[in-house]
Amino acid sequence: RKQAEEALRASERLMNNFLENIPSYVFATDRQHRYILLSNNLAQFYGKPKEEILGKTHHHVFPKDLADAIQATNEQIMTSGISQHIEEVVESTVGGVPRVMSVNKSPLRDEKGQIYGISGVATDVTEHKRLEAQFRQAQKMDAVGRLAGGVAHDFNNLLTVINGYSALLTDRLSQDDPRHEMAVETLQAGERASELTKQLLAFSRKQVLMPQPLNFNDSLRLISSMLDRLLGEEVMLAMDLAPDLWLINGDKGQLNQVTMNLAINARDAMPNGGTLTIATRNLSVTPEWPDRYGMIPQGDYVHVSVLDTGHGMSPETLSHLFEPFYTTKEVGQGTGLGLATVYGIVKQSQGYIFADSTLDQGTTFHLFYPRVIAAMAAAAAPPVVHKKGSERLLVVEDQDSVRALIVQALKQDGYHVIEAASGEDALRTAALLSEPIQVLITDVIMPHMSGLVLVERLRVTWPGIRVLYMSGYVDPSKPAFLDEPGTAFIQKPFLPDHLARHLRDLLEKSL
């Protein structure tokens, strides 16, 4: 008997040690749904002493609706004798935050095989579910981004032709001619459409950025007066800018667009007025100080927060926040591309963006830009005015209408222009030329042979050839080919005047 008692005590010690150290929550209830066993961590989750819970039912620790649902499930298991795996959303009385529990429940049987209760093991899978949701959202955003980028690419070719010929007509027709106003209206409509495709490209991360080391505080100060005008008299702008802010690598114009889009979004969320606070600070993500979103790699960042006191957003709205064309505004009050543009620019700048919001309490956007160790970029040179020329040019563009417009505009400016419809056609044409060309103007993405491959092959014959790339859709944030000497880029859609300025700038740049 003494040996049996000692064995029983050893078994109890083993069970208690198991219950104290297992990361999952362990419990058991009897036929009347009273707790007959539970692990220490489960008692802590309930926020009550274990002794107070033992012998009590689920109604002692859960709200009535949840307790009734749990007991109904347990009754099914005890009646059927079949184990179940379920997920339950419960709220800890300690943290007050709903947690998702993955629970395995099985019937308890006595020595005769009779069911006398339920045993269960519950695992907190809240974080796992959150990461799953983030992964699904990232996949959805990537898929929509690919679609948006492809649509923008096709539209940019069309808009290059529409806007280009409209601009040529505007220049040729006198202002007294009634057709002049038609051409102006067409051009203005085309330029508005161009803004939409730019936003689509920003969201899909297929636009060409020109990043440079910059101080984000300087950018905010430069656009503060513009922000004041955007917000209007009812919304007060407050800035809390950290001194000695680290430098980041970004396209100044695009990052300013991010700030302005967030400001417009905040203004619309505060129709009766309020305060918009933009704050900056240096932040290091380390193992000791991880980010609370669990998404940002370790390193140094500039953290920009944009906080409004508006009406806030529901969890449902938050889940769709950065999707293009998703908007809660009335028809005609927004395109649904503002926050999609923000998302694309931030991600293409190697940054991270998150939003926290509570209904009737406002919204805060958190942006994290990686720190860069570099000197501040020098001020940009003034743009070259439109000049004409007489150099020999080779224009390579697979879209006939786009190529025809470019050739006409350049010939009008006095250039000697040779054209080709593909990379292969350009190589054949170049092989027949007795004199080299000064500039190759080529689309980046073409069937069979890309503009990059074409340039590589032509520079074997003409090492000093200058290249003006054009595209409405480019993958990298700063394409490596733009670092090559004698190289420039123009984004579609463009006007003939813009093309002329880019060309003269390239020709007059010393190599």
ChimeraX attribute file (.defattr): number of C-alpha atoms within 10 A of each C-alpha:
attribute: neighborCount
match mode: 1-to-1
recipient: residues
	/A:1	6
	/A:2	7
	/A:3	8
	/A:4	9
	/A:5	10
	/A:6	11
	/A:7	12
	/A:8	12
	/A:9	12
	/A:10	12
	/A:11	12
	/A:12	12
	/A:13	12
	/A:14	12
	/A:15	12
	/A:16	14
	/A:17	12
	/A:18	13
	/A:19	20
	/A:20	17
	/A:21	12
	/A:22	12
	/A:23	14
	/A:24	17
	/A:25	22
	/A:26	23
	/A:27	19
	/A:28	21
	/A:29	24
	/A:30	20
	/A:31	14
	/A:32	13
	/A:33	21
	/A:34	19
	/A:35	21
	/A:36	17
	/A:37	17
	/A:38	23
	/A:39	23
	/A:40	19
	/A:41	18
	/A:42	21
	/A:43	20
	/A:44	14
	/A:45	14
	/A:46	20
	/A:47	14
	/A:48	14
	/A:49	12
	/A:50	18
	/A:51	10
	/A:52	10
	/A:53	19
	/A:54	16
	/A:55	16
	/A:56	16
	/A:57	18
	/A:58	19
	/A:59	16
	/A:60	14
	/A:61	17
	/A:62	17
	/A:63	12
	/A:64	12
	/A:65	9
	/A:66	16
	/A:67	16
	/A:68	14
	/A:69	13
	/A:70	16
	/A:71	16
	/A:72	12
	/A:73	14
	/A:74	24
	/A:75	18
	/A:76	14
	/A:77	20
	/A:78	22
	/A:79	11
	/A:80	11
	/A:81	16
	/A:82	11
	/A:83	17
	/A:84	15
	/A:85	13
	/A:86	12
	/A:87	14
	/A:88	17
	/A:89	13
	/A:90	17
	/A:91	16
	/A:92	17
	/A:93	15
	/A:94	11
	/A:95	11
	/A:96	9
	/A:97	10
	/A:98	13
	/A:99	17
	/A:100	20
	/A:101	19
	/A:102	18
	/A:103	20
	/A:104	16
	/A:105	21
	/A:106	20
	/A:107	25
	/A:108	20
	/A:109	15
	/A:110	9
	/A:111	6
	/A:112	6
	/A:113	8
	/A:114	12
	/A:115	18
	/A:116	15
	/A:117	23
	/A:118	25
	/A:119	21
	/A:120	19
	/A:121	18
	/A:122	21
	/A:123	16
	/A:124	19
	/A:125	15
	/A:126	15
	/A:127	12
	/A:128	11
	/A:129	12
	/A:130	14
	/A:131	15
	/A:132	12
	/A:133	13
	/A:134	14
	/A:135	12
	/A:136	12
	/A:137	16
	/A:138	12
	/A:139	12
	/A:140	13
	/A:141	21
	/A:142	15
	/A:143	13
	/A:144	16
	/A:145	23
	/A:146	18
	/A:147	14
	/A:148	21
	/A:149	27
	/A:150	18
	/A:151	15
	/A:152	26
	/A:153	24
	/A:154	13
	/A:155	18
	/A:156	23
	/A:157	18
	/A:158	18
	/A:159	24
	/A:160	26
	/A:161	24
	/A:162	21
	/A:163	25
	/A:164	23
	/A:165	21
	/A:166	22
	/A:167	19
	/A:168	18
	/A:169	17
	/A:170	20
	/A:171	13
	/A:172	10
	/A:173	14
	/A:174	12
	/A:175	12
	/A:176	8
	/A:177	9
	/A:178	10
	/A:179	14
	/A:180	18
	/A:181	15
	/A:182	14
	/A:183	20
	/A:184	18
	/A:185	14
	/A:186	17
	/A:187	23
	/A:188	15
	/A:189	13
	/A:190	21
	/A:191	19
	/A:192	10
	/A:193	16
	/A:194	21
	/A:195	12
	/A:196	18
	/A:197	24
	/A:198	23
	/A:199	24
	/A:200	29
	/A:201	28
	/A:202	28
	/A:203	32
	/A:204	30
	/A:205	28
	/A:206	26
	/A:207	26
	/A:208	23
	/A:209	21
	/A:210	16
	/A:211	18
	/A:212	18
	/A:213	20
	/A:214	21
	/A:215	19
	/A:216	24
	/A:217	21
	/A:218	12
	/A:219	15
	/A:220	21
	/A:221	13
	/A:222	12
	/A:223	14
	/A:224	16
	/A:225	12
	/A:226	12
	/A:227	18
	/A:228	14
	/A:229	10
	/A:230	15
	/A:231	24
	/A:232	12
	/A:233	11
	/A:234	13
	/A:235	21
	/A:236	15
	/A:237	19
	/A:238	13
	/A:239	15
	/A:240	13
	/A:241	17
	/A:242	14
	/A:243	10
	/A:244	10
	/A:245	19
	/A:246	24
	/A:247	23
	/A:248	24
	/A:249	23
	/A:250	26
	/A:251	20
	/A:252	18
	/A:253	12
	/A:254	19
	/A:255	19
	/A:256	16
	/A:257	17
	/A:258	20
	/A:259	19
	/A:260	21
	/A:261	20
	/A:262	21
	/A:263	23
	/A:264	16
	/A:265	17
	/A:266	28
	/A:267	24
	/A:268	16
	/A:269	20
	/A:270	21
	/A:271	12
	/A:272	11
	/A:273	17
	/A:274	20
	/A:275	19
	/A:276	25
	/A:277	18
	/A:278	20
	/A:279	18
	/A:280	22
	/A:281	18
	/A:282	18
	/A:283	20
	/A:284	17
	/A:285	15
	/A:286	13
	/A:287	9
	/A:288	7
	/A:289	10
	/A:290	15
	/A:291	15
	/A:292	8
	/A:293	9
	/A:294	10
	/A:295	12
	/A:296	17
	/A:297	12
	/A:298	13
	/A:299	12
	/A:300	17
	/A:301	24
	/A:302	24
	/A:303	24
	/A:304	23
	/A:305	20
	/A:306	20
	/A:307	23
	/A:308	28
	/A:309	20
	/A:310	25
	/A:311	19
	/A:312	21
	/A:313	21
	/A:314	12
	/A:315	13
	/A:316	8
	/A:317	14
	/A:318	15
	/A:319	14
	/A:320	15
	/A:321	20
	/A:322	25
	/A:323	21
	/A:324	23
	/A:325	16
	/A:326	17
	/A:327	19
	/A:328	12
	/A:329	12
	/A:330	7
	/A:331	8
	/A:332	6
	/A:333	10
	/A:334	14
	/A:335	13
	/A:336	17
	/A:337	21
	/A:338	26
	/A:339	23
	/A:340	25
	/A:341	27
	/A:342	24
	/A:343	27
	/A:344	26
	/A:345	29
	/A:346	22
	/A:347	19
	/A:348	23
	/A:349	23
	/A:350	14
	/A:351	22
	/A:352	19
	/A:353	19
	/A:354	16
	/A:355	17
	/A:356	14
	/A:357	20
	/A:358	15
	/A:359	12
	/A:360	12
	/A:361	13
	/A:362	21
	/A:363	22
	/A:364	22
	/A:365	17
	/A:366	17
	/A:367	20
	/A:368	24
	/A:369	25
	/A:370	22
	/A:371	21
	/A:372	17
	/A:373	10
	/A:374	13
	/A:375	10
	/A:376	13
	/A:377	12
	/A:378	9
	/A:379	6
	/A:380	6
	/A:381	6
	/A:382	6
	/A:383	9
	/A:384	14
	/A:385	13
	/A:386	16
	/A:387	13
	/A:388	16
	/A:389	16
	/A:390	12
	/A:391	13
	/A:392	16
	/A:393	22
	/A:394	22
	/A:395	23
	/A:396	29
	/A:397	26
	/A:398	17
	/A:399	15
	/A:400	12
	/A:401	14
	/A:402	18
	/A:403	21
	/A:404	14
	/A:405	18
	/A:406	25
	/A:407	21
	/A:408	15
	/A:409	20
	/A:410	22
	/A:411	16
	/A:412	12
	/A:413	17
	/A:414	14
	/A:415	17
	/A:416	16
	/A:417	18
	/A:418	17
	/A:419	20
	/A:420	20
	/A:421	16
	/A:422	23
	/A:423	25
	/A:424	15
	/A:425	12
	/A:426	21
	/A:427	15
	/A:428	12
	/A:429	14
	/A:430	19
	/A:431	12
	/A:432	8
	/A:433	9
	/A:434	7
	/A:435	9
	/A:436	15
	/A:437	19
	/A:438	15
	/A:439	22
	/A:440	24
	/A:441	23
	/A:442	30
	/A:443	25
	/A:444	22
	/A:445	19
	/A:446	18
	/A:447	9
	/A:448	9
	/A:449	13
	/A:450	16
	/A:451	24
	/A:452	17
	/A:453	12
	/A:454	19
	/A:455	23
	/A:456	12
	/A:457	14
	/A:458	17
	/A:459	13
	/A:460	10
	/A:461	12
	/A:462	15
	/A:463	11
	/A:464	16
	/A:465	18
	/A:466	25
	/A:467	28
	/A:468	22
	/A:469	22
	/A:470	23
	/A:471	23
	/A:472	27
	/A:473	24
	/A:474	20
	/A:475	13
	/A:476	13
	/A:477	20
	/A:478	17
	/A:479	13
	/A:480	8
	/A:481	14
	/A:482	16
	/A:483	10
	/A:484	10
	/A:485	14
	/A:486	17
	/A:487	19
	/A:488	19
	/A:489	22
	/A:490	18
	/A:491	18
	/A:492	24
	/A:493	28
	/A:494	21
	/A:495	23
	/A:496	23
	/A:497	18
	/A:498	14
	/A:499	21
	/A:500	21
	/A:501	17
	/A:502	19
	/A:503	25
	/A:504	16
	/A:505	17
	/A:506	20
	/A:507	19
	/A:508	9
	/A:509	11
	/A:510	8
	/A:511	10
